[in-house]
Amino acid sequence: MTRASLDGSRAVVTGSAGKLGPVWVGALLAAGADVTALVLEDTQDDVGLAKLADQYGSSLDILVADVSSRADLEAALVHMERKGGPPAVLVNNAGIDQPPVPGAGELLEHISATTFLRIVEVNTVGAFQAMQVVGAAMARAGHGSIVNVGSIYATVSPDMRMYDHLQTDPPFLKPPAYGASKAGLLNLSRYFATHLAPHGVRVNSLSPGGVMGTQDEQFLSKFSARVPLGRLARPDELVGPLLFLASDDSSYVTGIDLKVDGGFTAW
Ligand SMILES: NC(=O)c1ccc[n+]([C@@H]2O[C@H](COP(=O)([O-])OP(=O)(O)OC[C@H]3O[C@@H](n4cnc5c(N)ncnc54)[C@H](O)[C@@H]3O)[C@@H](O)[C@H]2O)c1
């Protein structure tokens, strides 16, 4: 299949370590972009990124930046501009979720505002600041594409029965701030889409459903039964949708949420 080309472009991805960060970074590199992968300080030894560094050499540079620090994001932009100009693509991937941990249940009424606010600070405000800093530079250059990584839980609430086999007391709860922060991010994408459109910058969100990883068998089976396509996504199934939004293949697309969820939110 012919993929969109980003030859000669620079892209930046926030929170590039972990499960999906290297998927986005690898997709952009394979499409011909030079990529600046922003990582939190303690995640520089990420296996996925290390493999990409071996494969792509100087096309990938890895830089520490906490998205909750505007100063870090501004320093990252200065770094990229020294390397040849503002990025043409920004992927806001940095995010905090809470994977199900046996024994780590919590009563809804006990979840602290501090915990809630930290998730919003990274998932929503972090992307907001990155769009302010990088979006403004893209606007000055007259072109760019921003892709904000959302979630199905921006649209629907998690079904906690998917976790009841963990038998924690109190039950495991997916953090209430997670979906709220992603719903905020989707609307923020539309806000920036309208403001940056006159400057040639497009802004969209990409909302994955469940992606295959290290989930337990019972969760996989319950989740799959809830998906019209009957399974979770393979990580490589996120590549085409990302490159579509990042490249000129979507030159007339701005302000949308592209759901890559096997139909999860259609039911
Ligand atoms: N994995 C999935 O099934 C799935 C589904 C839907 C959406 N998502 C979204 O995709 C994105 C990546 O998820 P993942 O599964 O790879 O999670 P992950 O926990 O493996 O990766 C998240 C990354 O964000 C980084 N991060 C956290 N706080 C940060 C901060 N303050 N500044 C910079 N980076 C920070 C972490 O270091 C990590 O590299 C998240 O936004 C998540 O909400 C994931």
The ligand as a Tripos MOL2 file, in Angstrom:
@<TRIPOS>MOLECULE
LIG
   44    48     1     0     0
SMALL
NO_CHARGES

@<TRIPOS>ATOM
      1 N1         -2.9490    2.3880   24.6780 N.am      1 LIG1
      2 C1         -4.2200    2.5490   24.3880 C.2       1 LIG1
      3 O1         -4.9440    1.5470   24.2580 O.2       1 LIG1
      4 C2         -4.7870    3.9360   24.2140 C.ar      1 LIG1
      5 C3         -6.1030    4.0560   23.7750 C.ar      1 LIG1
      6 C4         -6.6420    5.3160   23.5890 C.ar      1 LIG1
      7 C5         -5.8510    6.4350   23.8150 C.ar      1 LIG1
      8 N2         -4.5850    6.2980   24.2550 N.ar      1 LIG1
      9 C6         -3.8080    7.5240   24.4580 C.3       1 LIG1
     10 O2         -2.5830    7.3860   23.7620 O.3       1 LIG1
     11 C7         -1.5660    8.1160   24.4260 C.3       1 LIG1
     12 C8         -0.4090    7.1860   24.7310 C.3       1 LIG1
     13 O3         -0.8790    6.1470   25.5630 O.3       1 LIG1
     14 P1         -0.0280    4.8630   25.9130 P.3       1 LIG1
     15 O4         -0.9630    3.7230   25.9930 O.co2     1 LIG1
     16 O5          1.1530    4.7960   25.0340 O.co2     1 LIG1
     17 O6          0.3870    5.2200   27.4160 O.3       1 LIG1
     18 P2          1.8360    5.1730   28.0850 P.3       1 LIG1
     19 O7          1.5760    5.3990   29.5380 O.co2     1 LIG1
     20 O8          2.5620    3.9710   27.6630 O.co2     1 LIG1
     21 O9          2.5260    6.4580   27.4600 O.3       1 LIG1
     22 C9          2.1920    7.7370   27.8830 C.3       1 LIG1
     23 C10         3.4020    8.6240   27.6990 C.3       1 LIG1
     24 O10         3.1030    9.9470   28.1660 O.3       1 LIG1
     25 C11         4.2410   10.3830   28.8850 C.3       1 LIG1
     26 N3          3.9030   11.4440   29.8300 N.ar      1 LIG1
     27 C12         3.1710   11.3640   30.9560 C.ar      1 LIG1
     28 N4          3.1470   12.5580   31.5620 N.ar      1 LIG1
     29 C13         3.8880   13.4000   30.8010 C.ar      1 LIG1
     30 C14         4.2510   14.7560   30.9120 C.ar      1 LIG1
     31 N5          3.8680   15.5140   31.9560 N.pl3     1 LIG1
     32 N6          5.0190   15.3160   29.9470 N.ar      1 LIG1
     33 C15         5.4330   14.5540   28.9010 C.ar      1 LIG1
     34 N7          5.1370   13.2670   28.7430 N.ar      1 LIG1
     35 C16         4.3680   12.6920   29.6930 C.ar      1 LIG1
     36 C17         4.7750    9.1500   29.5840 C.3       1 LIG1
     37 O11         6.1150    9.3210   29.9760 O.3       1 LIG1
     38 C18         4.6200    8.1160   28.4850 C.3       1 LIG1
     39 O12         5.7380    8.1230   27.6350 O.3       1 LIG1
     40 C19        -2.1900    8.7070   25.6790 C.3       1 LIG1
     41 O13        -2.5830   10.0310   25.4230 O.3       1 LIG1
     42 C20        -3.3970    7.8170   25.8970 C.3       1 LIG1
     43 O14        -4.4100    8.4710   26.5950 O.3       1 LIG1
     44 C21        -4.0260    5.0740   24.4620 C.ar      1 LIG1
@<TRIPOS>BOND
     1     1     2 1
     2     2     3 2
     3     2     4 1
     4     4     5 ar
     5     4    44 ar
     6     5     6 ar
     7     6     7 ar
     8     7     8 ar
     9     8     9 1
    10     8    44 ar
    11     9    10 1
    12     9    42 1
    13    10    11 1
    14    11    12 1
    15    11    40 1
    16    12    13 1
    17    13    14 1
    18    14    15 2
    19    14    16 1
    20    14    17 1
    21    17    18 1
    22    18    19 2
    23    18    20 1
    24    18    21 1
    25    21    22 1
    26    22    23 1
    27    23    24 1
    28    23    38 1
    29    24    25 1
    30    25    26 1
    31    25    36 1
    32    26    27 ar
    33    26    35 ar
    34    27    28 ar
    35    28    29 ar
    36    29    30 ar
    37    29    35 ar
    38    30    31 1
    39    30    32 ar
    40    32    33 ar
    41    33    34 ar
    42    34    35 ar
    43    36    37 1
    44    36    38 1
    45    38    39 1
    46    40    41 1
    47    40    42 1
    48    42    43 1
@<TRIPOS>SUBSTRUCTURE
     1 LIG1         1 GROUP 0 **** ****
